[in-house]
Amino acid sequence: MPESSLGVWVQEDRARKPLLALGAERAMNPASTMKLVTTYSALELLGSSYSWKTEAYGSGALTGGTLDGALILKGYGDPKLTLENFWLLLRDLRQRGLRDIRGGVVVDQSYFEPVAHDPGAFDHEPLRAYNAAPQALLVNFNAIRMRLLPQPEGALKVVADPAPASFKVVSAILPDNAPCGDWREGIATDVSAAGRERVLTLRGRFSTLCGEKSFNLIALPNGSYVDGVFRLLWDELGGTLGGSFTTGELPPGSLLLARFDSPPLADVIRDINKFSNNVMARQLFLTLGAEQAGPPATPAKSAAAIESWLVGKGLDFPELVLENGSGLSRVERISPRHLGELLLAASHSPIFAEFESSLPIVAVDGTMKKRLNGSSIAGHAHVKSGSLEGVRTVAGYVFDEQGRRMIVVAMVNHPRAAAAKPVLDAVLQWVHSR
């Protein structure tokens, strides 16, 4: 690879100039290290205790446990409205006495501006969980978890969780006793429509020596998913539902019945950065736009909010391109120097403790758990990694052997970037050991 494919920027957090700057001015694709821009700006603009609400309203009279009208679910972009948290909201409704909903359910998605979304546009993998579209009411990342459970007699049990009534699974996976290897690559997935149902067909081979495994996918449109999961959970809670599921806006005069508040932002960004959750990052990115410029959220509002925040901090990044704030993009750009300067600014911010602790610890956890194991840098660096086709990046904080905190950014943009992982690891190790 040519030197022009590499950009590196290294500086001690108390120094006035970089220790190393190689190709650091180039506008480069940062992949998932762009999440550092989104999460740091969110901590300063929203505050570490910021949380998202999800509300449930009734549009009619509630008498004796019966709602003579519709239940309206209004979302505000919660990135972590997991199956368990959605269940808590519905359980709250049951504990408050609601049992029978006569007028169906209306889902209010108006906090985010609706946009056409092709889940296969980015990488032709429309079922991959990271390709889910952001939504004001996003339940469980719109994902279905497929569990592969080897049985004592050598058979393989396949379980979908959650399993809406409109979702069926046909498994043609052949179990065997071959070495485990890359088990996920051995399973092909296909979704087809059969009337109102979606049918997931699984084919391939799976070694029972792998033990229990699972993977997530998006197999239902958001509306169908929320409909199916609501009906499933509401029935389990002993509730009944009449009417249909529709999308609309909250009618004036509706009565607030229950509200669920998400975990605080400081907790949410740990999932985003440690495990590189693209869906959560996109939810957070859009939230910034809605909070700073008013709903409905749009990517343009969010990009403008971050750019204005940078200007307010005296940071001028003319090459910065923000598409969705997650780094899952072919067009997002930032230079290694400017990402480094952003990390330098963060190291002197009151929210630095929350920010740094959200990053993976090298050789310990998150996406860096299996990198640089057994080396002297293990446990001595908080580093976010990034990976796309033709892109490999690292960015974060490394403690050197003298106990100094060093800011490190290294990016490779090249068709053969996958081969550059040892180079990036060597940069991190050099900064620690020099």
KEMARTOR-316676 format. One record per residue (C-alpha): chain; x, y, z; residue in one letter; residue number from 1. Coordinates in pm, whole numbers, plus 50000, padded with zeros to 5 digits. Each point is the difference from the previous one (the first is absolute). Example, Ala and Ser with C-alpha at 12.3 -4.5 7.8 and 13.67 -1.06 7.14 Angstrom:
<recs>
A:51230:49550:50780:A:1
A:50137:50344:49934:S:2
</recs>
This chain:
<recs>
A:50000:50000:50000:M:1
A:50126:50351:49924:P:2
A:50085:50239:50282:E:3
A:49716:50223:49878:S:4
A:49752:49741:50127:S:5
A:50113:50054:50361:L:6
A:49929:50285:50240:G:7
A:50140:50013:50356:V:8
A:49981:50263:50273:W:9
A:50148:49957:50351:V:10
A:50018:50260:50279:Q:11
A:50033:50002:50377:E:12
A:49693:50150:50165:D:13
A:50210:50277:50165:R:14
A:50225:50077:49703:A:15
A:49961:50293:49762:R:16
A:50098:49817:49684:K:17
A:49975:49644:49870:P:18
A:50268:49739:50055:L:19
A:49922:49852:49658:L:20
A:49797:50129:49706:A:21
A:50013:49792:49684:L:22
A:49742:50073:49731:G:23
A:49792:50143:50283:A:24
A:49840:50276:49792:E:25
A:49832:49763:49754:R:26
A:49622:49974:50003:A:27
A:49947:49628:50058:M:28
A:49716:49758:50059:N:29
A:50015:49935:50377:P:30
A:49755:49706:50005:A:31
A:49870:49944:50354:S:32
A:50243:50243:50162:T:33
A:49750:50265:49882:M:34
A:49792:49883:50297:K:35
A:50248:50192:50217:L:36
A:49881:50326:49843:V:37
A:49635:49909:50057:T:38
A:50036:49877:50358:T:39
A:50231:50276:50123:Y:40
A:49780:50273:49852:S:41
A:49693:49834:50152:A:42
A:50154:49994:50348:L:43
A:50070:50373:49983:E:44
A:49680:50106:49822:L:45
A:49752:49774:50181:L:46
A:50178:49921:50327:G:47
A:50105:49663:50139:S:48
A:49668:49953:50185:S:49
A:49783:50063:49692:Y:50
A:49741:49729:49941:S:51
A:49739:49923:49737:W:52
A:49630:49958:50074:K:53
A:49745:49772:49835:T:54
A:49639:50084:50074:E:55
A:49670:49812:49987:A:56
A:49677:50199:49966:Y:57
A:49632:49916:49980:G:58
A:49774:50177:49749:S:59
A:49675:49898:50170:G:60
A:49848:49937:50339:A:61
A:50164:49746:50230:L:62
A:49735:49826:50206:T:63
A:50038:49686:50206:G:64
A:50313:49890:49818:G:65
A:49857:50062:49652:T:66
A:50132:50271:49771:L:67
A:49713:50104:49772:D:68
A:50235:50140:49740:G:69
A:50353:49960:49869:A:70
A:50324:49957:50188:L:71
A:50258:50240:49857:I:72
A:50369:49916:50035:L:73
A:50217:50307:49949:K:74
A:50373:49958:49957:G:75
A:50277:50254:50051:Y:76
A:50292:49806:49855:G:77
A:50097:49775:50293:D:78
A:50306:49807:49872:P:79
A:49957:49728:50262:K:80
A:49630:49914:50009:L:81
A:50085:49632:50024:T:82
A:49748:49719:50019:L:83
A:50032:50005:50379:E:84
A:49951:50377:50023:N:85
A:49700:49994:49765:F:86
A:49855:49726:50219:W:87
A:50046:50226:50305:L:88
A:49798:50275:49830:L:89
A:49717:49758:49917:L:90
A:50016:49847:50349:R:91
A:49961:50350:50144:D:92
A:49682:50041:49794:L:93
A:49863:49672:50138:R:94
A:50090:50095:50357:Q:95
A:49810:50326:49956:R:96
A:49692:49796:49914:G:97
A:49990:49998:49621:L:98
A:49894:49660:49868:R:99
A:49783:50035:49688:D:100
A:50090:50236:49714:I:101
A:49697:50044:49773:R:102
A:50130:50248:49740:G:103
A:50327:49847:49886:G:104
A:50347:50148:50030:V:105
A:50140:50312:49834:V:106
A:50378:50039:49975:V:107
A:50119:50362:49993:D:108
A:50337:50018:49821:Q:109
A:49987:50375:49935:S:110
A:50298:50094:50222:Y:111
A:50225:49880:49717:F:112
A:49932:50111:49645:E:113
A:49900:49693:49797:P:114
A:50246:49910:49726:V:115
A:50010:49722:49744:A:116
A:50243:49733:50115:H:117
A:50143:49711:49802:D:118
A:50167:49764:50251:P:119
A:50205:49841:49724:G:120
A:50130:50322:49846:A:121
A:50321:50020:50203:F:122
A:50145:49652:49955:D:123
A:49730:49786:49835:H:124
A:49932:49831:50336:E:125
A:49640:50108:50075:P:126
A:49954:49751:50285:L:127
A:50305:50106:50201:R:128
A:49894:50159:50329:A:129
A:50231:50302:49957:Y:130
A:49802:50104:49690:N:131
A:49681:50073:50196:A:132
A:49851:50342:49934:A:133
A:49985:50257:50282:P:134
A:49648:50059:50133:Q:135
A:49846:50223:50265:A:136
A:49847:49683:50145:L:137
A:50262:49731:49945:L:138
A:49919:49687:50197:V:139
A:50285:49757:50069:N:140
A:50205:50140:49708:F:141
A:49731:49846:49773:N:142
A:50201:49679:50039:A:143
A:49911:49635:50035:I:144
A:50251:49783:50182:R:145
A:50045:49658:49845:M:146
A:50118:49743:50255:R:147
A:50168:49678:49887:L:148
A:49967:49740:50276:L:149
A:50169:49659:49952:P:150
A:49796:49719:50154:Q:151
A:50137:49694:50187:P:152
A:49895:49763:49721:E:153
A:50198:50199:49741:G:154
A:49711:50199:49857:A:155
A:49994:50380:49980:L:156
A:49720:50211:50143:K:157
A:49951:50345:49846:V:158
A:49813:50263:50202:V:159
A:49900:50354:49903:A:160
A:49983:50262:50276:D:161
A:49771:50186:49989:P:162
A:49769:49789:49785:A:163
A:49709:50213:49872:P:164
A:49705:49806:49861:A:165
A:50067:50144:49653:S:166
A:50356:49859:49997:F:167
A:50076:49640:49914:K:168
A:50332:49815:49994:V:169
A:50083:49711:49770:V:170
A:50332:49838:50090:S:171
A:50183:49783:49749:A:172
A:50327:50017:50194:I:173
A:50181:49666:50014:L:174
A:50177:49936:50332:P:175
A:50333:49818:49998:D:176
A:50310:49944:50216:N:177
A:50254:50183:49784:A:178
A:50240:50252:50160:P:179
A:49808:50315:50093:C:180
A:50193:50257:49795:G:181
A:49813:50305:49870:D:182
A:49656:49859:50073:W:183
A:49805:50314:49897:R:184
A:50139:50000:49647:E:185
A:49864:49649:49957:G:186
A:49638:50109:50041:I:187
A:49806:50163:49717:A:188
A:49688:50205:50075:T:189
A:49710:50094:49777:D:190
A:49672:50178:50074:V:191
A:49690:49965:49785:S:192
A:49643:50125:50027:A:193
A:49709:49758:50031:A:194
A:49683:50206:50024:G:195
A:50028:50205:50318:R:196
A:50278:49782:50132:E:197
A:50375:50025:49957:R:198
A:50181:49669:49973:V:199
A:50367:49970:50093:L:200
A:50176:49704:49842:T:201
A:50335:49887:50141:L:202
A:50231:49772:49802:R:203
A:50349:49864:50045:G:204
A:50191:49795:50253:R:205
A:50067:50053:50371:F:206
A:50239:49808:50220:S:207
A:49851:49897:50333:T:208
A:50355:50032:50137:L:209
A:49947:50378:49985:C:210
A:49754:49979:50287:G:211
A:49716:50249:50025:E:212
A:50030:50294:49763:K:213
A:49780:50291:49898:S:214
A:49985:50279:49746:F:215
A:49773:50298:49939:N:216
A:49825:50103:49681:L:217
A:49731:50235:49875:I:218
A:49731:49799:49827:A:219
A:49690:50218:50047:L:220
A:49920:50361:49907:P:221
A:49994:50225:50306:N:222
A:49621:50033:50007:G:223
A:49943:49625:49978:S:224
A:50267:49939:50262:Y:225
A:49851:50239:50257:V:226
A:49653:49861:49928:D:227
A:50114:49640:50046:G:228
A:50208:50061:50312:V:229
A:49727:50209:50165:F:230
A:49738:49731:49941:R:231
A:50236:49730:50126:L:232
A:50087:50181:50323:L:233
A:49652:50140:50062:W:234
A:49853:49651:49973:D:235
A:50265:49861:50238:E:236
A:49904:50272:50249:L:237
A:49634:49897:49984:G:238
A:49879:50292:49791:G:239
A:49763:49998:49703:T:240
A:50010:50210:49687:L:241
A:49731:50091:49751:G:242
A:50061:50200:49686:G:243
A:50306:50039:49784:S:244
A:50348:50152:50012:F:245
A:50045:50329:49817:T:246
A:50253:50282:49977:T:247
A:49883:50350:50087:G:248
A:50051:50298:50229:E:249
A:49888:50046:50358:L:250
A:49646:50147:50001:P:251
A:49949:50315:50209:P:252
A:49845:49932:50339:G:253
A:50135:49646:50032:S:254
A:50059:49879:50356:L:255
A:50353:49900:50105:L:256
A:49975:49649:50146:L:257
A:50363:49896:50049:A:258
A:50356:50104:49922:R:259
A:50328:49813:49981:F:260
A:50334:50178:50042:D:261
A:50315:49857:49845:S:262
A:50331:49949:50180:P:263
A:50207:50323:50014:P:264
A:50213:50107:49706:L:265
A:50321:49912:50186:A:266
A:49885:49636:50003:D:267
A:49869:50004:49643:V:268
A:50329:50119:49850:I:269
A:50180:49705:50159:R:270
A:49797:49769:49776:D:271
A:50060:50225:49700:I:272
A:50378:50024:50041:N:273
A:50100:49675:50167:K:274
A:49796:49783:49764:F:275
A:49981:50236:49702:S:276
A:49619:49996:49985:N:277
A:49917:50178:49675:N:278
A:49624:50008:50053:V:279
A:50034:50165:50342:M:280
A:50252:50251:49861:A:281
A:49757:50103:49725:R:282
A:49721:50042:50256:Q:283
A:50226:50222:50213:L:284
A:50114:50200:49697:F:285
A:49641:50082:49903:L:286
A:49911:50082:50360:T:287
A:50263:50275:49994:L:288
A:49826:50166:49707:G:289
A:49656:49981:50158:A:290
A:50121:50133:50335:E:291
A:50203:50287:49855:Q:292
A:49775:50108:49710:A:293
A:49663:49850:50091:G:294
A:49818:49697:49859:P:295
A:49970:49836:49760:P:296
A:50359:49881:50010:A:297
A:50196:49996:49675:T:298
A:50363:49914:49924:P:299
A:50053:50358:49879:A:300
A:49884:50144:50334:K:301
A:50230:49762:50186:S:302
A:50303:50080:49786:A:303
A:49933:50373:50046:A:304
A:49971:49955:50378:A:305
A:50338:49826:50020:I:306
A:50168:50251:49769:E:307
A:49865:50290:50209:S:308
A:50123:49831:50318:W:309
A:50347:49960:49848:L:310
A:50012:50368:49906:V:311
A:49903:50088:50355:G:312
A:50301:49804:50123:K:313
A:50230:50180:49759:G:314
A:50040:49693:49778:L:315
A:49988:50047:49623:D:316
A:49964:49674:49806:F:317
A:49926:50107:49640:P:318
A:50043:49647:49863:E:319
A:49747:49846:50243:L:320
A:49716:49811:49829:V:321
A:49726:49851:50217:L:322
A:49738:49774:49844:E:323
A:49858:49799:50289:N:324
A:50254:50038:50283:G:325
A:50072:49627:50029:S:326
A:50283:49960:49750:G:327
A:49795:49742:49807:L:328
A:50039:50218:49694:S:329
A:50196:50032:49678:R:330
A:49996:50381:50010:V:331
A:50080:50102:50359:E:332
A:50339:50168:50032:R:333
A:50231:50152:50260:I:334
A:50378:50042:50012:S:335
A:50211:49809:50255:P:336
A:50124:50333:50134:R:337
A:49653:50136:50063:H:338
A:49873:49681:50158:L:339
A:50310:50015:50220:G:340
A:49932:50363:50091:E:341
A:49644:49901:50090:L:342
A:50131:49727:50232:L:343
A:50245:50251:50147:L:344
A:49715:50240:50075:A:345
A:49801:49717:50156:A:346
A:50290:49917:50233:S:347
A:49961:50346:50158:H:348
A:49619:49991:50015:S:349
A:49796:49952:50320:P:350
A:49835:49698:49838:I:351
A:50331:49829:49918:F:352
A:49961:49723:50258:A:353
A:49670:49890:49845:E:354
A:50138:50030:49648:F:355
A:50327:49811:50051:E:356
A:49832:49721:50195:S:357
A:49764:49940:49707:S:358
A:50288:49896:49774:L:359
A:50118:49638:49969:P:360
A:50299:49909:50217:I:361
A:50273:49838:49792:V:362
A:50011:49620:50051:A:363
A:49729:50023:50268:V:364
A:49653:50075:49863:D:365
A:49781:50116:49714:G:366
A:50124:49994:49643:T:367
A:50365:50011:50120:M:368
A:49971:49694:50224:K:369
A:50189:49770:49764:K:370
A:50266:50247:49885:R:371
A:50353:50032:50140:L:372
A:49937:49725:50254:N:373
A:50310:49918:50203:G:374
A:50176:50324:49904:S:375
A:50115:50270:50240:S:376
A:49727:50237:49880:I:377
A:49725:49763:50113:A:378
A:49776:50184:50247:G:379
A:50188:50329:49948:H:380
A:49798:50157:49720:A:381
A:49643:50100:49919:H:382
A:49969:49971:49623:V:383
A:49712:50005:49751:K:384
A:50056:49799:49683:S:385
A:49838:50036:49660:G:386
A:49957:49757:49715:S:387
A:49838:50024:49658:L:388
A:50092:49856:49664:E:389
A:50314:50195:49910:G:390
A:50021:50169:50342:V:391
A:50175:49914:50327:R:392
A:50037:50254:50283:T:393
A:50080:50040:50369:V:394
A:49961:50305:50224:A:395
A:50015:50060:50372:G:396
A:50221:50035:50305:Y:397
A:50318:49804:50077:V:398
A:50196:50018:50325:F:399
A:50372:49971:49928:D:400
A:50248:49834:50234:E:401
A:50067:50334:50172:Q:402
A:49629:50034:50083:G:403
A:49932:50276:49748:R:404
A:49668:50005:49820:R:405
A:50053:50004:49624:M:406
A:49734:50071:49739:I:407
A:50036:49766:49703:V:408
A:49819:49999:49666:V:409
A:50102:49773:49713:A:410
A:49804:49941:49680:M:411
A:50051:49792:49689:V:412
A:49784:50056:49690:N:413
A:50095:49755:49726:H:414
A:49842:49702:49822:P:415
A:50242:49776:50195:R:416
A:49937:50170:50334:A:417
A:49905:49671:50165:A:418
A:50369:49906:49987:A:419
A:50092:50313:50200:A:420
A:49868:49883:50336:K:421
A:50351:49897:50122:P:422
A:50128:50346:49902:V:423
A:49735:50172:50210:L:424
A:50070:49768:50292:D:425
A:50371:50080:49965:A:426
A:49926:50373:50017:V:427
A:49808:49951:50325:L:428
A:50274:49781:50148:Q:429
A:50274:50245:49895:W:430
A:49821:50292:50168:V:431
A:49971:49797:50320:H:432
A:50356:49862:50001:S:433
A:50213:50280:49855:R:434
</recs>
